């Protein structure tokens, strides 16, 4: 099997697309051997199907059928979600648990197995990581991310999806790294940390779900996009590169992807250069459908909302994005240039004006607590935020605003 082959398919029938895609990768030619097939979807958040947040259950069902019909029975589906979310609950809500249950496939909470610390001797921003023990077993790992944009890393694809193999709060650690000299802006230490992670944690097979993708304020606050695409490769970076191009972005400007090519290329000649990608069909760029890029600042999307995001993690960022997406229209009329809603999050939050919502424990520790509105949690949930906003705008209670609970 050609390691650098990338297969792309486009259409509206997800089951048919997946069947056509996977026939280009006969299961008996993947080199699975006696390993367990461990499918790692993107199911780190409490969200249902069809939103472009979690991997489509239909795509997971098709992948399970592909392996089972090839005679491969030793299969499991697992996840380690963002902090504050339980794996089996997110897999259930996403619809993935149902697809696994129908086929008798085991579901795994990666965090339940504990972790093993793995050294990264040549790491530039991280020298070791706590990886879930379940991931380190004798597995053939299949990364099945959603094709989406990301507020911190521009895109979230096959490589970024592997961050969900890190144990518990270890995922947060990658968001809280101090600046270092090699970072080329607008890249972030997080980008370089993901590239370092690639040196020890890469999937054997990557299948990108772009059936219902997400654009704009990803990874959870953006808009669903019916892209109708699926992409697969044994080379995760090749699959990600093709996806980035189809999203209308430049691969060299996606810093974690660019740096991962460099790191892996120094160790393995198969990763020497992205120009080695062999796409099928060769004219796949006819399917480019530019994605709305993530905004540089959340404030740009919401009038009279001022957000300071200084080194936040995806969990707190997602809480803020979902809060604004769900509730902004209810309180927007009560805001104005002289009365904005101020929000701060992240471990490097500085001094804030009185009345600022400090989102999450990191912001509370770092920010000016005198006069701040403390939204405790790691992460907090949107209902906690709206309760405080109601205190700032009592008129909201008169509207009977419904609080829908945690994300």
C-alpha positions as CSV (number, residue, x, y, z in Angstrom):
1,X,0.0,0.0,0.0
2,X,1.3,3.4,-1.0
3,X,1.9,5.3,2.3
4,X,1.4,8.7,0.7
5,X,-1.7,7.9,-1.2
6,X,-4.6,10.2,-0.3
7,X,-8.1,9.3,-1.5
8,X,-10.9,11.9,-1.6
9,X,-14.5,11.4,-2.4
10,X,-17.4,13.9,-2.6
11,X,-21.2,13.4,-2.6
12,X,-24.3,13.4,-0.5
13,X,-24.7,9.7,0.4
14,X,-22.3,9.3,3.4
15,X,-22.6,5.5,3.4
16,X,-21.9,5.3,-0.3
17,X,-19.0,7.7,-0.1
18,X,-17.4,5.7,2.7
19,X,-17.8,2.5,0.9
20,X,-16.2,3.9,-2.3
21,X,-13.4,5.5,-0.2
22,X,-12.5,2.5,1.8
23,X,-12.4,0.0,-1.1
24,X,-9.2,1.8,-2.1
25,X,-7.7,0.5,1.1
26,X,-8.2,-3.2,1.3
27,X,-8.1,-4.1,5.0
28,X,-5.8,-7.0,4.5
29,X,-3.2,-4.7,3.0
30,X,-3.1,-2.2,6.0
31,X,-0.6,-4.2,8.0
32,X,-2.9,-4.7,11.0
33,X,-1.5,-8.1,11.9
34,X,-2.6,-9.2,15.3
35,X,-3.2,-5.7,16.6
36,X,-6.6,-4.5,17.9
37,X,-8.2,-1.9,15.7
38,X,-8.7,1.2,17.9
39,X,-10.9,3.8,16.4
40,X,-10.4,7.3,17.8
41,X,-13.3,9.6,16.7
42,X,-13.6,13.3,17.5
43,X,-16.2,13.0,20.3
44,X,-14.8,15.2,23.0
45,X,-17.9,17.3,23.5
46,X,-21.5,16.8,24.6
47,X,-23.1,17.4,21.2
48,X,-25.5,15.5,19.0
49,X,-24.9,14.5,15.4
50,X,-25.3,16.8,12.4
51,X,-23.6,19.8,14.0
52,X,-20.0,19.4,12.7
53,X,-18.8,19.1,16.3
54,X,-18.4,15.3,16.7
55,X,-17.6,12.7,14.1
56,X,-20.7,11.5,12.3
57,X,-22.1,8.2,13.7
58,X,-22.9,7.2,10.1
59,X,-19.2,7.5,9.2
60,X,-18.2,5.5,12.2
61,X,-20.8,2.9,11.4
62,X,-19.4,2.5,7.9
63,X,-15.8,2.2,9.2
64,X,-16.9,-0.5,11.6
65,X,-18.7,-2.4,8.8
66,X,-15.6,-2.1,6.6
67,X,-13.4,-3.8,9.3
68,X,-16.0,-6.4,10.4
69,X,-16.8,-7.4,6.8
70,X,-13.1,-7.9,6.2
71,X,-13.1,-10.5,9.0
72,X,-11.5,-8.2,11.6
73,X,-13.3,-8.6,14.9
74,X,-10.9,-7.2,17.5
75,X,-12.2,-3.6,17.4
76,X,-12.8,-0.9,19.9
77,X,-13.9,2.8,19.8
78,X,-12.5,5.1,22.4
79,X,-12.1,8.7,23.5
80,X,-10.6,11.0,26.2
81,X,-12.8,14.2,26.0
82,X,-12.1,17.7,27.0
83,X,-12.0,18.3,30.8
84,X,-15.5,18.2,32.3
85,X,-16.9,15.7,29.8
86,X,-17.2,12.0,30.4
87,X,-16.2,9.8,27.4
88,X,-19.0,7.3,27.5
89,X,-21.6,10.1,27.8
90,X,-20.2,12.1,24.9
91,X,-20.0,8.9,22.7
92,X,-23.6,8.2,23.6
93,X,-24.8,11.8,22.8
94,X,-22.9,11.8,19.5
95,X,-24.7,8.7,18.3
96,X,-21.4,6.8,18.0
97,X,-22.2,4.5,21.0
98,X,-25.4,3.3,19.2
99,X,-23.5,2.4,16.1
100,X,-20.9,0.5,18.1
101,X,-23.6,-1.3,20.2
102,X,-25.5,-2.5,17.1
103,X,-22.3,-4.2,15.9
104,X,-21.1,-5.5,19.3
105,X,-18.1,-3.2,19.3
106,X,-16.5,-2.2,22.7
107,X,-16.5,1.4,23.8
108,X,-13.6,2.6,25.9
109,X,-13.1,5.6,28.2
110,X,-9.3,6.1,27.6
111,X,-8.9,8.0,30.9
112,X,-10.1,5.0,32.9
113,X,-7.0,3.0,32.1
114,X,-4.6,5.6,33.7
115,X,-1.6,6.9,31.9
116,X,2.0,6.3,31.1
117,X,4.5,9.1,30.8
118,X,6.3,9.0,27.4
119,X,9.5,11.0,26.9
120,X,9.9,13.2,23.8
121,X,13.8,13.6,23.8
122,X,13.8,16.0,20.8
123,X,10.7,17.9,21.8
124,X,11.0,21.7,21.5
125,X,8.3,22.9,23.9
126,X,7.4,19.6,25.6
127,X,9.7,16.9,26.7
128,X,7.2,14.3,27.9
129,X,3.5,13.6,27.8
130,X,1.0,11.5,29.8
131,X,-0.6,9.2,27.3
132,X,-3.6,7.0,28.1
133,X,-2.4,3.4,28.7
134,X,-5.3,2.1,26.6
135,X,-3.8,3.9,23.5
136,X,-0.3,2.4,24.1
137,X,-1.5,-1.2,23.9
138,X,-0.9,-3.2,20.7
139,X,-3.3,-1.1,18.6
140,X,-3.8,-0.2,15.0
141,X,-5.0,3.3,15.5
142,X,-7.6,4.9,13.2
143,X,-8.0,8.7,13.7
144,X,-11.5,9.8,12.5
145,X,-11.7,13.6,13.0
146,X,-14.3,16.1,11.8
147,X,-13.1,18.5,9.1
148,X,-13.3,21.8,11.0
149,X,-11.7,25.1,11.8
150,X,-10.3,25.8,15.2
151,X,-9.9,29.1,17.1
152,X,-6.4,28.2,18.4
153,X,-4.9,26.1,15.6
154,X,-6.8,27.2,12.5
155,X,-7.9,23.7,11.7
156,X,-8.6,20.5,13.7
157,X,-8.0,17.3,11.6
158,X,-6.3,13.9,11.9
159,X,-3.2,15.0,13.9
160,X,-5.0,17.4,16.2
161,X,-7.5,14.6,16.9
162,X,-4.8,12.5,18.5
163,X,-4.6,15.1,21.3
164,X,-7.6,13.1,22.6
165,X,-5.2,10.3,23.4
166,X,-3.6,12.3,26.2
167,X,-4.8,11.6,29.7
168,X,-7.2,13.9,31.4
169,X,-5.8,17.4,32.0
170,X,-2.7,16.7,30.1
171,X,-4.6,18.1,27.1
172,X,-4.9,21.4,28.9
173,X,-1.1,21.5,29.5
174,X,-0.5,22.0,25.7
175,X,-2.6,25.2,25.8
176,X,-0.7,26.7,28.8
177,X,2.9,26.7,27.5
178,X,5.0,29.8,27.9
179,X,6.3,31.6,24.8
180,X,9.6,30.4,23.4
181,X,12.0,31.8,20.9
182,X,11.3,29.6,17.9
183,X,7.6,30.4,17.6
184,X,6.9,32.1,14.3
185,X,3.8,34.3,14.6
186,X,0.9,33.8,14.2
187,X,1.9,30.3,15.3
188,X,1.6,29.5,19.0
189,X,3.4,27.3,21.4
190,X,0.4,25.0,21.1
191,X,1.2,24.4,17.4
192,X,4.7,23.4,18.2
193,X,3.5,21.2,21.1
194,X,1.2,19.3,18.7
195,X,4.1,18.8,16.3
196,X,6.2,17.5,19.2
197,X,3.4,15.2,20.1
198,X,3.4,13.8,16.5
199,X,6.9,12.4,17.3
200,X,5.4,9.9,19.7
201,X,1.7,9.7,18.8
202,X,0.6,9.1,15.2
203,X,-2.3,7.2,13.8
204,X,-1.8,4.2,11.5
205,X,-4.8,5.2,9.3
206,X,-6.6,8.6,9.1
207,X,-10.2,9.0,7.8
208,X,-11.4,12.6,7.8
209,X,-15.2,13.1,8.1
210,X,-16.1,16.2,6.0
211,X,-19.7,15.0,5.4
212,X,-21.0,17.7,7.9
213,X,-18.0,19.8,8.6
214,X,-17.7,23.0,10.7
215,X,-16.4,26.5,9.8
216,X,-15.9,29.8,11.6
217,X,-15.6,29.6,15.4
218,X,-14.6,26.0,15.7
219,X,-14.1,23.6,17.3
220,X,-17.6,23.8,18.8
221,X,-19.0,27.3,18.3
222,X,-18.9,27.5,14.5
223,X,-21.5,26.8,11.8
224,X,-22.2,23.4,10.3
225,X,-21.1,23.1,6.7
226,X,-22.4,20.5,4.4
227,X,-19.1,19.8,2.6
228,X,-19.9,16.3,1.5
229,X,-16.3,15.2,1.7
230,X,-14.4,12.2,3.0
231,X,-10.6,11.8,2.9
232,X,-8.4,8.9,3.8
233,X,-4.7,8.1,3.9
234,X,-2.2,5.9,5.8
235,X,-0.2,9.2,6.1
236,X,-2.0,11.4,8.6
237,X,-0.1,14.5,7.5
238,X,-0.9,13.9,3.9
239,X,-4.6,13.5,4.7
240,X,-4.6,16.7,6.8
241,X,-2.7,18.6,4.0
242,X,-5.3,17.6,1.4
243,X,-8.1,18.6,3.8
244,X,-6.5,22.0,4.5
245,X,-6.3,22.7,0.8
246,X,-9.9,21.7,0.2
247,X,-10.9,24.1,3.0
248,X,-9.3,26.9,1.1
249,X,-6.3,27.4,3.4
250,X,-2.6,27.1,2.8
251,X,-0.9,24.1,4.4
252,X,2.3,26.1,5.1
253,X,0.2,28.5,7.2
254,X,-1.2,25.8,9.4
255,X,1.7,25.8,11.8
256,X,1.2,22.5,13.7
257,X,1.0,20.7,10.4
258,X,4.0,22.5,8.9
259,X,6.1,21.7,11.9
260,X,5.0,18.1,12.1
261,X,6.2,17.6,8.5
262,X,9.6,18.8,9.6
263,X,9.9,16.7,12.8
264,X,8.7,13.5,11.2
265,X,10.7,14.1,8.0
266,X,13.9,14.1,10.1
267,X,13.1,10.6,11.4
268,X,11.2,8.9,8.6
269,X,11.8,9.5,4.8
270,X,8.1,8.9,4.1
271,X,7.4,12.3,5.6
272,X,10.2,14.2,3.8
273,X,7.9,16.6,2.0
274,X,4.2,17.2,1.5
275,X,4.8,17.3,-2.2
276,X,5.0,13.5,-2.0
277,X,1.3,13.3,-1.6
278,X,-0.4,11.3,-4.4
279,X,-4.0,12.3,-4.5
280,X,-6.8,10.3,-6.1
281,X,-8.4,11.9,-8.0
282,X,-5.5,14.0,-9.1
283,X,-7.9,16.9,-9.8
284,X,-9.4,16.9,-6.3
285,X,-9.0,20.7,-6.0
286,X,-12.1,21.0,-8.2
287,X,-13.9,20.3,-4.9
288,X,-12.5,23.2,-3.0
289,X,-15.2,25.0,-0.9
290,X,-13.6,27.8,1.1
291,X,-14.3,27.5,4.8
292,X,-15.0,30.6,6.8
293,X,-11.8,31.1,8.8
294,X,-11.9,31.3,12.6
295,X,-12.0,35.0,13.7
296,X,-8.8,36.3,15.3
297,X,-10.9,37.7,18.2
298,X,-14.3,36.4,19.4
299,X,-15.3,40.1,20.0
300,X,-15.3,40.7,16.2
301,X,-18.3,38.3,15.9
302,X,-20.5,39.8,18.7
303,X,-21.1,43.5,18.9
304,X,-20.5,45.1,22.3
305,X,-18.9,41.9,23.7
306,X,-15.2,42.3,24.6
307,X,-13.3,39.0,25.1
308,X,-9.7,38.7,26.3
309,X,-8.4,35.2,25.6
310,X,-4.9,34.8,26.9
311,X,-3.7,31.2,26.8
312,X,-7.0,29.5,27.4
313,X,-7.6,25.8,26.7
314,X,-10.3,24.5,24.3
315,X,-12.6,23.5,27.2
316,X,-13.1,27.1,28.5
317,X,-13.0,28.5,25.0
318,X,-15.8,26.1,24.0
319,X,-17.8,27.1,27.0
320,X,-17.6,30.8,26.0
321,X,-18.3,30.1,22.3
322,X,-21.3,28.0,23.1
323,X,-22.6,30.5,25.7
324,X,-22.4,33.3,23.1
325,X,-23.9,31.3,20.3
326,X,-26.8,30.1,22.4
327,X,-27.6,33.2,24.5
328,X,-26.2,36.3,22.7
329,X,-29.4,37.2,20.9
330,X,-31.3,37.2,24.2
331,X,-29.2,39.9,25.8
332,X,-27.7,41.7,22.8
333,X,-30.3,44.5,23.0
334,X,-29.2,45.4,26.5
335,X,-25.6,46.0,25.5
336,X,-24.0,49.1,24.1
337,X,-20.6,50.8,23.6
338,X,-21.0,52.3,27.1
339,X,-22.2,49.0,28.6
340,X,-20.3,46.1,26.9
341,X,-20.2,42.6,28.3
342,X,-16.6,41.9,29.2
343,X,-15.2,38.3,29.3
344,X,-11.7,37.1,30.2
345,X,-10.3,33.6,30.1
346,X,-7.0,31.9,30.1
347,X,-4.0,31.5,32.5
348,X,-2.4,34.7,31.3
349,X,-5.4,37.0,31.9
350,X,-4.3,40.4,33.2
351,X,-6.0,43.2,35.1
352,X,-9.6,43.6,34.0
353,X,-12.2,46.3,34.5
354,X,-14.8,45.7,37.3
355,X,-17.7,43.5,36.2
356,X,-15.6,41.4,33.9
357,X,-16.6,37.7,33.8
358,X,-13.6,35.6,34.7
359,X,-14.2,32.3,33.0
360,X,-12.7,29.2,34.7
361,X,-10.2,28.6,37.4
362,X,-7.2,29.7,35.4
363,X,-8.6,33.1,34.7
364,X,-9.7,33.5,38.3
365,X,-6.2,32.8,39.6
366,X,-4.5,35.0,37.0
367,X,-7.0,37.9,36.7
368,X,-8.0,40.8,39.0
369,X,-10.5,39.2,41.3
370,X,-11.4,42.5,42.9
371,X,-14.6,43.5,41.1
372,X,-14.5,40.5,38.8
373,X,-17.4,38.1,38.4
374,X,-15.9,34.7,39.2
375,X,-17.2,31.8,37.0
376,X,-15.6,28.8,38.7
377,X,-14.9,25.5,37.1
378,X,-12.5,23.6,34.9
379,X,-14.4,24.3,32.7
380,X,-17.5,26.0,33.9
381,X,-20.8,25.4,32.0
382,X,-22.8,27.9,30.1
383,X,-25.6,27.9,32.6
384,X,-23.2,29.3,35.2
385,X,-22.4,32.2,32.9
386,X,-26.0,33.1,32.0
387,X,-26.9,33.2,35.7
388,X,-24.3,35.9,36.2
389,X,-25.3,37.7,33.1
390,X,-28.9,37.8,34.4
391,X,-27.6,39.6,37.5
392,X,-26.0,42.2,35.2
393,X,-29.2,42.5,33.1
394,X,-32.2,41.8,35.3
395,X,-34.5,42.3,32.3
396,X,-33.5,38.9,31.1
397,X,-35.4,37.2,33.9
398,X,-38.5,39.0,32.8
399,X,-38.1,37.4,29.3
400,X,-38.2,33.9,30.9
401,X,-34.8,32.9,29.5
402,X,-34.4,29.2,29.7
403,X,-31.2,27.8,31.0
404,X,-30.4,24.5,29.2
405,X,-27.8,23.1,31.6
406,X,-24.3,22.0,30.9
407,X,-22.6,21.6,27.5
